[in-house]
Amino acid sequence: MPTLELLKNRHKSEYLSLTASQQLSIILNLEIPVISCLAAVIKYLSEFKLEKILHNLSKLSKFSQDSTRMSINGTTLKNLEILQNQTTGTAKGSLLWVLDHAQNSFGRRLLKKWVAQPLTKASEVNARLDAVTEILTSESIVLAKTKNLLSKLPDLERGICSIYHKKCSTWEFYQLVRTLRSLEVGFQALLPAAEAQLTSSLLRSVLLELPQLLDPVYHYLKILDESAAKTGDKTQLFTDLTEFPVIQQLKLEIQNVLSQLQEHRREIRLILRKPSLDYVTVSGQEFLIEVKNSLLSIIPTDWTQISSTKAVIRFHTPFIVEQHKRLCQLREQLILDCNAEWLKLLDQFGEHYHRIRNAISHLATIDCIFSLAAVAKQEGYTRPTVLEEVRQIVIKNGRHPVIDILMGEQEQYVPNSTELHGDGQRVMVITGPNMGGKSSYIRQVALITVMAQIGSYVPAGEAVIGVVDNIYTRYLVSNQIVLK
């Protein structure tokens, strides 16, 4: 039997059983080879309990048919030093280094994706540019407060993934939910002003959607005890026990046993003629009756000696032995049930994963827009004109974005212009002496094009870019510009 048939027969049944419970039947409309490969991926991820990452169908797309973004190959990323420089392999001296003013790690990761996958739809590019322009020109207090809300946030993206895969502690869960709730309240307060003052469609959409996306988190915050979450004590973690009847019943039974033990203390006081006698706890042993050696003669014979010193002897009565055993059983069961309820809570929260993940994606988008706005504020940067279905690259007085920064104010970068048209001059041959800047000029044109299609302002006097679908390089001389 051919290998494909083996894969089909072996994995399709496994995948069918998984998708039946997870309602992923839409995947079955894919071609059989794709289903077979996907089944193998699911089986592999299942070994690490990570198969749930495939449940979000909105994140699945055919790589070869994604025409909304460039698919810049590794050679081009390396030659243009888009993500890292070629000299030391670090971010400094790369395009990402120039653009990265993100406040948060999840925003920084999204920005890296933007830089590596520029947009190929002018409408989406201009939506980002409009958002950047509004941040630069608007005096709305909404933007200042939004930037303040984004500051000093933990890594929400990794935190939500940790919760989704049940790898988080109680304190990590509580902190993340508390942070999300704080963001929900903050953005909810900004809604009226955002709706009235903002004109950017991108900023309006993400800001207006955020409170609703974060709405589920309050429920989880109000049912958890902060101090118990911090210590990891799941038996005291849940404050509203009406939602946890199993735990509520166990705690009632435990309280009943404790009440009986306290009531039993009256009998012990009468036997020993000590009205103020109380239980003691020594080395983890609870409900000990401590009696001086001189009173040993009045101790009932059915009492069990637990420990002793030179001065005292400690006992348990038969009733205490029985009730203490029952108490230990109940406490052990409480721990087991609380752990089970904790996992159920994570499952329930996981049902909101994609919704909250979208909210975090919105936060990352805002962070990236503010990052690009910080770039645009630099001297000599201008908003590019990005056009659909117009084959041209016109750059007046352009500068290499990285070299321009590394040279600083002491040395001025000599600007260069570029003019290419699909129906006119389509090719330029760059000549000049060694170390004359030929490679830097070629990189400059490519990087300005990338920046424009990311939605960033560019280092030029003027730039008109007709959307390009990709950038290719074969070989460019490595310039050690980061050593300065």
C-alpha positions in Angstrom: 0.0 0.0 0.0 1.4 3.4 -0.9 2.7 5.7 1.9 -0.1 8.2 1.3 -2.7 5.4 1.8 -1.0 4.4 5.0 -1.1 7.9 6.3 -4.7 8.3 5.3 -5.9 5.1 6.9 -3.8 5.5 10.0 -4.4 9.1 10.9 -7.8 10.1 9.5 -9.6 8.0 12.0 -7.6 9.6 14.9 -8.4 13.0 13.5 -12.1 12.3 13.1 -12.4 11.2 16.7 -10.6 14.3 17.9 -12.6 16.7 15.7 -16.0 15.2 16.7 -15.6 16.5 20.2 -13.9 19.7 19.2 -16.3 20.6 16.4 -13.6 21.0 13.8 -15.5 19.3 11.0 -14.7 22.2 8.6 -11.2 20.8 8.4 -12.6 17.6 6.8 -13.3 19.6 3.7 -9.6 19.9 3.0 -7.9 17.5 0.6 -7.0 14.1 1.9 -3.2 14.7 1.9 -3.7 17.9 4.0 -5.9 16.0 6.5 -3.3 13.3 6.8 -0.6 15.7 7.5 -2.7 17.6 10.0 -3.6 14.4 11.7 0.1 13.6 12.1 0.7 17.1 13.5 -2.2 16.7 16.0 -0.9 13.3 17.1 2.6 14.8 17.6 1.3 17.8 19.5 -0.9 15.5 21.6 2.1 13.9 23.1 3.0 17.3 24.7 -0.7 18.2 25.4 -0.5 21.1 22.9 -3.1 20.0 20.4 -5.5 22.7 21.5 -3.4 25.3 19.6 -5.1 24.1 16.4 -8.6 24.7 17.6 -8.7 28.3 16.4 -9.6 28.0 12.8 -9.3 31.7 12.2 -5.5 31.3 12.5 -5.3 28.6 9.9 -4.6 29.7 6.3 -2.9 28.3 3.2 0.6 29.7 3.2 0.9 29.6 -0.5 -2.3 31.6 -1.1 -1.7 34.4 1.5 -1.6 37.4 -0.8 -2.0 40.0 1.9 1.6 39.9 3.0 5.0 39.5 1.5 6.8 36.2 2.1 10.3 37.6 2.3 12.8 34.7 2.1 15.6 34.1 4.5 18.3 35.3 2.1 16.6 38.6 1.7 16.0 39.0 5.4 19.7 38.4 5.9 21.1 40.5 3.1 18.9 43.5 3.9 19.6 43.0 7.7 15.9 43.3 8.4 15.9 41.4 11.7 19.6 41.3 12.7 22.9 42.6 11.4 25.3 40.3 9.5 28.3 41.2 11.7 27.3 40.2 15.2 23.9 38.6 14.6 22.3 40.9 17.0 19.3 43.3 16.5 21.4 46.4 16.7 22.1 47.7 13.2 19.0 46.0 11.7 15.7 47.6 10.5 13.9 46.0 13.4 16.3 47.8 15.8 15.3 51.1 14.1 11.6 50.5 14.4 11.4 48.8 17.8 10.1 51.3 20.3 7.5 48.8 21.7 6.7 48.9 25.4 5.8 45.3 25.8 7.2 41.9 24.7 4.0 40.8 23.0 4.0 44.1 21.0 7.6 43.6 20.2 6.9 40.1 18.8 4.0 41.4 16.6 6.3 44.2 15.4 8.9 41.6 14.3 6.2 39.8 12.4 5.1 43.1 10.7 8.7 43.8 9.7 9.3 40.3 8.3 5.9 40.3 6.5 5.0 43.7 5.1 1.5 44.2 3.8 0.6 44.0 0.1 -2.7 45.7 0.3 -2.6 49.5 0.1 -5.8 49.9 2.1 -4.3 48.1 5.1 -1.0 50.0 4.8 -2.8 53.3 4.7 -5.0 52.3 7.7 -1.8 51.9 9.7 -0.3 55.1 8.4 -3.6 56.9 9.3 -3.2 55.6 12.8 0.4 56.7 13.1 -0.5 60.1 11.7 -3.3 60.5 14.2 -1.0 59.8 17.1 1.4 62.4 15.8 -1.2 65.1 15.2 -4.0 64.5 17.6 -4.3 66.2 20.9 -6.8 63.7 22.2 -6.2 62.6 25.8 -7.4 59.1 24.8 -4.0 58.4 23.1 -1.9 59.6 26.1 -4.0 57.5 28.5 -3.9 54.5 26.1 -0.1 54.7 26.0 0.0 54.9 29.8 -2.3 51.7 30.1 0.2 49.8 27.9 3.2 50.7 30.0 4.8 48.1 32.3 2.5 45.3 31.3 3.7 41.7 31.8 3.9 39.3 28.9 0.2 38.7 28.5 0.6 36.6 25.4 2.7 34.0 27.1 0.6 34.2 30.2 -2.6 33.4 28.4 -0.9 30.5 26.6 0.3 29.2 29.9 -3.2 29.2 31.3 -4.6 27.7 28.1 -2.2 24.7 28.4 -2.7 24.5 32.2 0.9 25.3 32.9 0.3 28.3 35.2 0.4 28.6 39.0 -2.5 30.1 40.9 -0.6 33.3 41.5 0.3 33.6 37.8 -3.4 33.1 36.9 -4.5 35.7 39.4 -2.0 38.3 38.4 -2.9 37.9 34.7 -6.6 38.1 35.3 -6.1 41.1 37.6 -4.1 42.9 34.9 -6.7 42.1 32.2 -9.4 43.4 34.5 -7.5 46.6 35.1 -7.1 47.0 31.3 -10.8 46.4 30.8 -11.8 49.1 33.3 -9.3 51.5 31.8 -10.4 51.1 28.2 -14.0 51.1 29.2 -13.5 54.5 30.7 -12.0 55.7 27.4 -14.9 54.5 25.2 -16.9 57.7 25.0 -13.9 59.9 24.2 -12.4 57.4 21.8 -15.7 57.2 19.8 -16.0 61.0 19.7 -12.4 62.1 19.2 -10.5 59.4 17.1 -10.7 59.3 13.3 -8.4 56.5 12.5 -10.5 53.4 11.6 -7.7 51.1 13.0 -7.4 52.8 16.3 -11.2 53.2 16.7 -11.8 49.5 16.0 -9.2 48.1 18.4 -10.0 50.5 21.2 -13.8 50.1 21.0 -13.6 46.3 20.9 -11.2 45.9 23.8 -13.6 46.2 26.7 -16.0 43.7 25.3 -13.3 41.2 24.5 -12.0 41.5 28.0 -15.4 41.3 29.7 -15.2 37.6 30.8 -12.2 38.1 33.1 -14.0 39.9 35.9 -16.0 36.7 36.8 -12.7 34.9 37.5 -11.2 37.7 39.5 -14.1 38.0 41.9 -14.3 34.3 42.8 -10.6 34.0 43.8 -8.9 35.0 47.0 -5.7 37.0 46.4 -3.7 35.8 49.5 -4.6 32.1 48.8 -3.6 32.6 45.1 -0.3 34.0 46.2 0.5 31.1 48.5 -0.9 28.5 46.2 -3.4 27.2 48.7 -6.2 25.9 46.5 -8.3 24.9 49.5 -8.8 28.6 50.3 -8.6 29.9 46.7 -12.3 30.0 45.9 -14.3 32.7 47.7 -17.7 32.2 46.2 -18.4 28.6 47.1 -21.9 28.6 45.6 -20.2 28.0 42.3 -18.3 25.0 43.8 -20.9 22.9 45.6 -18.5 20.0 46.1 -16.0 22.1 47.9 -18.7 23.8 49.9 -20.1 20.5 51.1 -16.7 19.2 52.1 -15.9 22.4 54.1 -19.3 22.0 55.9 -18.4 18.5 56.8 -14.9 19.6 58.0 -16.5 22.3 60.1 -18.9 19.8 61.6 -16.1 17.5 62.7 -14.2 20.5 64.2 -17.3 21.5 66.1 -17.7 18.0 67.5 -14.1 18.0 68.6 -14.6 21.3 70.4 -17.7 20.0 72.0 -15.8 16.9 73.1 -13.4 19.1 74.9 -16.1 19.8 77.6 -16.1 16.1 78.6 -12.3 16.1 78.8 -12.4 19.1 81.1 -14.8 17.4 83.4 -12.8 14.2 83.5 -9.5 16.0 84.3 -11.2 18.7 86.4 -9.5 21.4 84.4 -12.1 24.0 83.2 -9.5 25.9 81.1 -7.9 22.9 79.4 -7.4 23.3 75.7 -6.1 21.1 72.9 -2.4 21.6 71.9 -0.6 20.9 68.7 2.9 19.5 68.8 5.0 18.5 65.7 2.0 18.5 63.5 -0.1 16.3 65.8 -3.4 18.1 66.5 -6.0 17.9 69.3 -3.5 16.6 71.9 -4.6 16.5 75.5 -1.6 17.5 77.6 -1.6 16.1 81.2 1.0 16.5 83.9 2.7 13.3 85.1 1.2 13.8 88.5 -2.4 13.4 87.1 -1.6 10.1 85.2 -3.7 8.1 87.7 -7.0 9.7 86.6 -6.4 9.1 82.9 -9.0 6.6 81.5 -7.4 3.4 80.3 -8.8 3.7 76.7 -6.9 6.9 76.0 -4.0 6.6 73.6 -0.7 8.0 74.5 0.8 10.0 71.6 3.9 11.6 73.1 5.5 12.6 76.4 8.2 14.7 78.1 9.7 14.6 81.5 6.8 16.9 82.7 3.8 16.0 80.6 2.1 13.2 78.7 -0.1 13.8 75.7 -3.1 11.7 74.8 -5.9 11.2 72.3 -9.3 9.9 73.4 -11.0 7.2 71.3 -13.4 9.9 70.0 -10.5 12.1 69.0 -8.8 9.3 67.2 -11.9 8.5 65.3 -12.8 12.1 64.4 -9.2 13.0 63.6 -9.0 10.2 61.2 -12.3 11.4 59.6 -10.9 15.0 59.5 -7.7 13.9 57.7 -9.8 12.0 55.1 -12.0 15.0 54.5 -9.0 17.4 54.3 -7.3 15.0 51.8 -10.4 14.8 49.8 -10.7 18.6 49.9 -7.3 19.0 48.4 -8.1 16.5 45.6 -11.4 18.2 44.9 -9.9 21.7 45.0 -7.2 20.6 42.5 -9.9 19.2 40.3 -12.0 22.4 40.5 -8.9 24.4 39.7 -8.4 22.4 36.5 -12.1 22.9 35.7 -11.7 26.6 36.2 -8.7 26.7 33.8 -10.9 24.8 31.3 -13.7 27.3 31.7 -11.2 30.2 31.2 -9.8 28.4 28.2 -13.2 28.6 26.5 -12.5 32.4 26.4 -8.9 31.9 25.2 -9.4 33.0 21.6 -11.5 36.0 22.6 -8.9 37.2 25.1 -6.1 36.3 22.7 -7.8 38.7 20.2 -7.8 41.4 22.9 -4.1 40.9 23.5 -3.5 41.0 19.8 -5.4 44.4 19.8 -3.1 45.6 22.6 0.0 44.5 20.6 -1.3 46.3 17.5 -1.7 49.5 19.5 1.8 49.1 20.9 3.2 48.6 17.4 1.4 51.8 16.1 2.9 53.8 19.0 6.3 52.3 18.1 6.0 53.4 14.5 4.8 56.8 15.7 8.0 57.2 17.8 10.0 56.5 14.6 7.9 59.0 12.6 8.7 61.7 15.2 12.4 61.6 14.2 13.7 64.5 12.1 13.6 64.0 8.3 10.9 61.3 8.3 7.8 61.7 6.1 4.6 59.8 5.4 4.9 57.7 2.2 2.2 57.6 -0.4 1.3 53.9 -0.9 -0.7 53.2 -4.0 -2.5 50.1 -5.3 -1.8 48.7 -8.8 0.7 51.5 -9.6 4.1 50.2 -10.6 6.5 52.8 -9.4 9.1 53.6 -6.7 9.8 57.3 -6.3 12.0 58.3 -3.4 13.3 61.9 -3.1 16.3 62.5 -0.8 16.1 59.1 0.8 18.4 57.9 3.5 19.4 54.5 4.8 17.3 54.2 8.0 20.0 52.3 9.9 23.1 54.1 8.8 21.4 57.4 9.3 20.9 56.7 13.0 24.3 55.1 13.6 26.1 58.1 12.0 24.4 60.4 14.5 24.4 64.1 14.4 28.1 64.6 14.0 28.2 63.1 10.5 25.5 63.8 7.9 24.3 61.0 5.6 24.2 62.1 2.0 20.6 61.5 0.7 19.9 59.8 -2.6 16.9 59.8 -4.8 15.3 56.9 -6.7 12.8 56.9 -9.6 11.5 53.6 -11.1 8.4 53.2 -13.2 6.7 50.2 -14.6 6.0 52.0 -17.9 9.2 53.9 -17.9 12.6 53.5 -16.3 12.3 50.0 -14.8 16.0 49.2 -14.0 18.9 51.1 -12.6 22.5 50.0 -12.9 24.5 51.2 -9.9 28.2 51.8 -10.5 31.0 53.4 -8.5 34.3 52.8 -6.7 34.8 50.3 -4.0 33.4 51.5 -0.6 31.4 54.1 -2.6 28.0 53.1 -1.1 26.5 51.0 -3.9 25.3 48.2 -1.6 24.0 50.7 1.0 22.0 52.5 -1.7 20.4 49.3 -2.9 19.6 48.3 0.7 18.2 51.8 1.2 15.7 51.5 -1.6 14.6 48.1 -0.4 14.3 49.1 3.3 12.3 52.2 2.5 9.9 50.1 0.5 9.6 47.6 3.4 9.1 50.5 5.9 6.4 52.0 3.7 4.5 48.7 3.4 4.7 48.1 7.1 2.9 51.3 7.6 5.8 53.3 8.8 7.0 56.8 8.0 10.3 56.7 6.0 13.6 58.6 6.0 13.1 60.7 2.9 11.9 64.1 1.7 9.1 62.4 -0.3 8.2 58.8 -1.2 5.6 57.3 -3.5 5.5 53.5 -3.4 3.4 51.3 -5.7 2.8 48.1 -3.6 5.4 45.4 -4.4 4.5 41.8 -3.7 8.1 40.7 -2.7 11.7 41.7 -2.5 14.6 39.4 -3.7 18.3 39.7 -3.3 21.1 37.5 -4.5 24.3 38.9 -3.0 25.1 42.2 -1.3 28.4 43.2 0.3 28.2 43.1 4.1 28.8 46.5 5.5 30.0 46.5 9.1 28.0 49.5 10.0 27.3 48.4 13.6 30.8 48.4 14.7 30.8 52.1 15.2 
